[in-house]
Amino acid sequence: MTDMDVSVVPWSARRMRTRLDDVIGIYKAAFLDFHEADPVRAARDRALHARRHFDRPDLRAVAAVTPDDTLVGITYALPGKPGQWWHDVVHDALTAVSPATAGHWLDDCLEVVELHVLPAWQGRSIGRRLLRELLLDVPQHTAALSALEPPGSRARRLYASEGFVPLLSDFQFPGTFTPYAVLGKELPAASAVSPDGDHSDGDHSDGERADGERADGSGRPEPVR
């Protein structure tokens, strides 16, 4: 089977709920099996959070599937809102640096929650295709996510080549000593005015091929939205 046989398609919240076991299976195989001492327990815990996400009508999800409907990659995102754990933690941290920066990046933001590709399918630009489809024609002005801090990983190379820039570095979410980078990207709907008032053309160059790992980094413990 070739890479061209993999379709990247939007999934509704209902479809995500119906395929929850498959979605969590992707997450476990692509991330938990490598980063968790007890990946079965961690997958069960994550499924509880995912069910809440999949009940939201503003969920945005994209799946990578083969012709026989086998799921090989998944990504989803939600608009950030005050009162959500990840949003509030990151907003407070950015506000401590600059209130204007926090407002610019998070007041109208699509927060990427998950991005996974099965290990056997990585290195084929499926993660890039998922990310681009996820962010295509969204109404929000920015997108944001958190990823493990080492910048040389496959996921970090993907995000950098797709225009994501560091907003916070070596950041520790409550409950973990693991360092994260919080990354942001201005979307086409964004105004051309940066937080300091300068104008930007918003042009981002494409880079080397890379597939997405987990969008929000380590599960020891992971920042849960």
Phi and psi in degrees as a GROMACS rama.xvg file:
@    title "Ramachandran Plot"
@    xaxis  label "Phi"
@    yaxis  label "Psi"
@TYPE xy
-94.4114  167.349  THR-2
-61.4435  -31.1531  ASP-3
-68.1351  -16.2481  MET-4
-78.6665  -8.68167  ASP-5
-91.7884  123.36  VAL-6
-98.7577  139.951  SER-7
-109.089  113.223  VAL-8
-134.519  145.225  VAL-9
-66.578  143.813  PRO-10
-120.901  139.428  TRP-11
-77.5733  166.652  SER-12
-59.554  -38.3473  ALA-13
-63.3362  -41.2112  ARG-14
-64.7266  -38.9664  ARG-15
-64.7307  -39.5695  MET-16
-65.7108  -41.5848  ARG-17
-63.5199  -36.3113  THR-18
-102.859  25.4806  ARG-19
-54.3784  -44.9052  LEU-20
-60.5888  -39.9805  ASP-21
-67.7099  -40.7417  ASP-22
-61.9762  -47.9903  VAL-23
-66.3662  -32.1495  ILE-24
-62.3869  -38.8154  GLY-25
-62.9653  -46.8466  ILE-26
-57.9689  -45.1047  TYR-27
-65.121  -47.6313  LYS-28
-68.3187  -34.6988  ALA-29
-86.7416  -23.6327  ALA-30
-134.648  -55.2636  PHE-31
-62.8947  -37.7459  LEU-32
-62.0415  -19.893  ASP-33
-100.298  -21.0752  PHE-34
-123.423  -4.44023  HIS-35
-119.885  138.113  GLU-36
-67.8082  -31.3519  ALA-37
-129.255  79.5203  ASP-38
-64.7327  -27.7436  PRO-39
-66.4563  -46.8495  VAL-40
-63.5385  -43.3626  ARG-41
-62.8136  -38.5965  ALA-42
-65.8471  -40.139  ALA-43
-62.9551  -42.2001  ARG-44
-64.9673  -41.317  ASP-45
-67.1728  -32.2851  ARG-46
-60.8966  -33.7463  ALA-47
-64.1312  -42.1569  LEU-48
-68.7422  -40.1426  HIS-49
-62.7351  -38.2117  ALA-50
-59.1195  -40.4882  ARG-51
-64.5131  -42.5802  ARG-52
-62.0212  -40.7065  HIS-53
-75.1301  -8.58869  PHE-54
-85.8031  -7.69176  ASP-55
-84.1939  131.251  ARG-56
-69.9095  -18.4541  PRO-57
-93.3348  12.633  ASP-58
-61.1746  139.134  LEU-59
-123.973  121.512  ARG-60
-137.384  147.947  ALA-61
-137.576  135.44  VAL-62
-119.258  149.135  ALA-63
-109.001  118.139  ALA-64
-130.352  150.659  VAL-65
-86.8778  171.769  THR-66
-57.8058  -26.0045  PRO-67
-92.0423  15.464  ASP-68
71.4727  22.1095  ASP-69
-75.8876  129.552  THR-70
-82.3906  124.459  LEU-71
-118.929  -9.32277  VAL-72
-161.295  153.083  GLY-73
-152.011  145.73  ILE-74
-147.007  148.971  THR-75
-152.396  160.061  TYR-76
-147.93  160.505  ALA-77
-138.533  144.982  LEU-78
-62.6761  134.685  PRO-79
-73.661  140.656  GLY-80
-142.093  145.891  LYS-81
-56.6411  142.478  PRO-82
98.6275  -13.4794  GLY-83
-89.2589  137.197  GLN-84
-57.8368  -55.309  TRP-85
-60.4479  -45.333  TRP-86
-58.5965  -47.3225  HIS-87
-67.5127  -41.4853  ASP-88
-62.3694  -47.4873  VAL-89
-69.0088  -39.2742  VAL-90
-61.0426  -43.4079  HIS-91
-63.5594  -41.0119  ASP-92
-66.9816  -41.2247  ALA-93
-69.6214  -36.3493  LEU-94
-62.0404  -35.9909  THR-95
-63.7695  -26.2603  ALA-96
-84.9642  -48.6761  VAL-97
-166.342  116.638  SER-98
-56.969  -36.564  PRO-99
-64.8238  -38.7344  ALA-100
-64.9363  -43.8833  THR-101
-59.7569  -45.2884  ALA-102
-64.482  -42.3135  GLY-103
-60.2446  -43.639  HIS-104
-87.9245  -27.336  TRP-105
-118.835  -10.1065  LEU-106
-67.3011  -28.6018  ASP-107
-141.963  72.4391  ASP-108
-125.069  138.775  CYS-109
-95.4384  119.177  LEU-110
-97.2088  117.59  GLU-111
-77.936  116.85  VAL-112
-89.3299  -46.2655  VAL-113
-139.152  147.156  GLU-114
-153.109  110.388  LEU-115
-137.262  145.269  HIS-116
-133.034  136.108  VAL-117
-53.9086  139.92  LEU-118
-51.9717  -40.0254  PRO-119
-66.8469  -16.841  ALA-120
-109.161  3.51767  TRP-121
-75.3051  160.304  GLN-122
80.9358  13.9993  GLY-123
-121.817  15.9906  ARG-124
68.8012  15.6994  SER-125
-68.3138  -40.4473  ILE-126
-59.9592  -40.0012  GLY-127
-65.2697  -42.5566  ARG-128
-63.6039  -41.5962  ARG-129
-61.2339  -47.0145  LEU-130
-63.579  -43.5636  LEU-131
-65.112  -40.6483  ARG-132
-66.872  -39.0783  GLU-133
-59.4462  -38.991  LEU-134
-95.1482  2.49575  LEU-135
-72.0173  123.342  LEU-136
58.2644  32.926  ASP-137
-79.7004  150.809  VAL-138
-78.9837  -17.2195  PRO-139
-70.5128  157.748  GLN-140
-85.6973  -24.7618  HIS-141
-139.365  165.007  THR-142
-128.045  149.28  ALA-143
-145.94  156.144  ALA-144
-160.742  169.718  LEU-145
-122.199  144.438  SER-146
-143.214  158.425  ALA-147
-55.7606  144.839  LEU-148
-64.1788  -42.1443  GLU-149
-51.922  118.696  PRO-150
-76.0345  -8.42026  PRO-151
-91.272  3.32731  GLY-152
-70.3028  163.667  SER-153
-58.4976  -42.6866  ARG-154
-63.7665  -44.6258  ALA-155
-65.5434  -36.469  ARG-156
-64.481  -39.8133  ARG-157
-60.3515  -51.5763  LEU-158
-63.2352  -41.1708  TYR-159
-63.0698  -42.0224  ALA-160
-71.5083  -18.7248  SER-161
-96.3908  10.716  GLU-162
97.1556  5.31978  GLY-163
-77.8849  137.402  PHE-164
-122.045  151.77  VAL-165
-68.6446  130.466  PRO-166
-102.709  -36.7368  LEU-167
-136.592  140.224  LEU-168
-122.22  149.379  SER-169
50.368  43.3108  ASP-170
-92.9541  133.974  PHE-171
-109.69  118.088  GLN-172
-71.6137  152.602  PHE-173
-54.584  132.901  PRO-174
92.7417  1.59293  GLY-175
-145.96  147.38  THR-176
-99.1487  3.07479  PHE-177
-73.4636  128.356  THR-178
-78.3777  135.463  PRO-179
-121.269  158.191  TYR-180
-108.864  134.141  ALA-181
-99.2482  124.832  VAL-182
-116.441  146.558  LEU-183
-135.585  155.122  GLY-184
-140.696  132.021  LYS-185
-78.3694  133.342  GLU-186
-97.6617  163.085  LEU-187
-55.0714  -27.361  PRO-188
-72.7539  -15.0093  ALA-189
-68.2132  148.997  ALA-190
-68.9434  162.324  SER-191
-85.642  14.3567  ALA-192
-103.044  125.056  VAL-193
-82.8614  170.765  SER-194
-56.5539  -29.454  PRO-195
-91.923  8.14804  ASP-196
93.0571  -5.63167  GLY-197
-78.608  154.84  ASP-198
-92.614  144.436  HIS-199
-134.318  144.554  SER-200
-82.4268  -9.34862  ASP-201
67.0087  16.3581  GLY-202
-78.3114  132.268  ASP-203
-126.726  131.001  HIS-204
-86.3321  151.678  SER-205
-83.5342  148.152  ASP-206
-123.514  -156.265  GLY-207
-68.2975  163.02  GLU-208
-66.8509  138.609  ARG-209
-159.608  148.466  ALA-210
-109.986  154.196  ASP-211
-75.3517  133.655  GLY-212
-95.3734  -163.735  GLU-213
-61.6611  135.683  ARG-214
-70.7064  -35.2944  ALA-215
-113.742  25.6477  ASP-216
81.9077  -148.407  GLY-217
-69.6118  152.097  SER-218
-102.169  31.7911  GLY-219
-125.616  69.24  ARG-220
-80.7943  162.831  PRO-221
-89.904  151.22  GLU-222
-67.6554  119.951  PRO-223
-105.422  128.03  VAL-224
